[in-house]
Each structure stands twice: as structure tokens, then as C-alpha cells.
Amino acid sequence: MLRETSEGYSVADISARIHLAGGTVRNYLSAAMQKTQTKTRHDAARYARARDWL
């Protein structure tokens, strides 16, 4: 989901692309933000990309 976020997709687009509910996508992105200690999903995606996690 972070890869999709880094490519500019919205939560609705991501949920449609990976066949999950929007709330599930938001929850997963929120968990990623907590784990990376970032404030936005875009920051979490940048954090992950900088560490070659994506």
C-alpha cells in the first residue's frame, strides 16, 4: 500500500486496485505511519522508499 501511495494513488484507488475496503486500507496505512513514526501516509511511503523497503 505504501508503494501505491508513493505512486500518487488515493485511498479509494488503492482499495479498488488491491480489492480491500477503504477502511482497511486506511487502517493499514495508519499502522505503517505509526511504525515509521511519520505524520502522513506520504511521509511513511518516502520513509520506506528511502530504506529500500519498497
N, C-alpha and C positions, 0 to 999 in steps of 0.2 A: 504494500500500500504506500509505503514511503517512496518507492520508485515511481509509482503513478502520480503521487503528489509532486515529486520533483519535476515531472514532465508537464505539470500545469493542470492536471485534471481536477475537477471539483469532486466533492464527496459523492454527489449524485452520479457523476460519470464513473467514478471508481466503483461504486456499488453495482452499477449496471455491467461494467466490464468484468468484474470478478464474481458476480452473481451472489452478492450478500446484501442484506438490508442496510440502508443508510445509517441506522443507529449502530449497527455492528461495526461498520467502517469507522464511524466517529469514535466508538469505544476503543478500537484497536489503535487508532491514531493518537488518542488521548494517552493510552498506555505507553506508546512509543515516546510521546512528549515527556511523560514522567520519567521514563528510564534514561532518556538523554538529557534530562533537566533543561528542556527548552520551553519557550512560551508559545510557540506556534507550530503547526504541522509542517510548515515550510522550513522553519529552523531545524526541526527534527530531521527532515529529509536532507538538508545541507550537512548537518552533523554526521549522518550516516554515510553520505556520499564522500565526505572528507576522510572518513576512516575506511573507505573501500568496503562498506557493508552492503552496498547496492550493486 
